[in-house]
Amino acid sequence: PDILGPEQLWGANSQNAFQTHAYELARKIPAVLHQQPCYCYCDRMGHKSLRSCFEGTHGAQCATCLKELYYAYSMNRKGKTAVQIRQGIVRGEWKQIDLQTASAIN
């Protein structure tokens, strides 16, 4: 499935700018997200990668998914490869992302 567009989010899924902005960024790096793990255990719901979290509304409600997305996007913009981004996610570097300021990431 395609990553949802921010216009497809409403109610609790779009209360904060960082929720809809995350989907805008996810649409820019779908191949990178496909190569990343997700640490919110959404694989129990059938998700195969971090990209899966943004094919529906799960990503908008999950702080782990949102932080990993913003981390992956930021690292991609710095020229990091998918492998390097994955290594950072595994190390927990995504936990440093502040969602309240994340919507400023472009």
N, C-alpha and C positions, 0 to 999 in steps of 0.2 A: 504493500500500500504506500501511497504518497505520504509525506510528512504533512500534517495539517497546516493550513495557512492560519495566521493569527485571526483572520475574519471568521474562522470556524470555531473560535473559542468564545464562550459567553458565561455569564454567572460567575460561579466560584473559580472557573478556569481562566478568568481574565480580570480578576480583582486588582492585580498588581501589574505594573508595567513590565516587570521582569518576567512575568509569565508569557505574555504575548511576544515580547522581544525574543525570548528564547526560541520560539517557533520560527521567527524570521531568520535567526542565525542558523538554526538547524537545517533550514531549506538551502542554505549556502554551502554546507559541508556534509551532505548525506553520506558520501562514501567514507569520510573520516569517521563519522559516528557509527557506521556499520561495523567498523573494525574495533570498536571500544566495548569493554565490559560495562556492566551496570551493577553497582553494589547495593541496590535496594531490594535485591532478590526477586525482581519481577520476572526472572526466568521461570519462576513457578507459575506465572500467568501465560507462559508461552513466548515471552520475549526472547529474541535471539541476540540482541545487542542494544547499545544505547539508542541507536536509531529507532528501534521498535517503540521506545517510550514516547516518541514524538509523532508516531503514526496515529495515535489516539490522544485522549486527554490525560492519560496517566502522567506524562511529563509535566503538565501544568500544576499538578497537585503534589508532586514529590520533590522535596528539597534536595535529595540525593541526585536525582536525575537532572534537575535544574543546575546544580553546582557542577556536575560532571560535564554538562553541555557547555556552560560558560567557560570552564577550564579548557575543554577540548578546542573550542573556538579560539580562545585567546592564544593558546599554544600553536594552533595552526597558523594564525596570523603572524606569529613570531618565526615561522618557517620550520617548526618541528614536524617530524614525520609522524604518521599514524602509530608506528612502533614506539617512538619516543613519548608520544602522548599517552599511549596505553601504559607504559612504564610509570609515568607520573601518576596516572589514575591508580594503578596498583599500589604505589607508595602512599597514596592518600593525599596528594597535593591538591586535589579538588576541594578538600574540606576547608581550604583557606578562602574560598570565594564567598564574598558578602552579597547575598541576593538583593539587599536594599540598594546597593550601588551598581549592581550588575547590568541594569538596563542601559547604563552609559557605555557599555562595551560595544564597540563597532568594528 
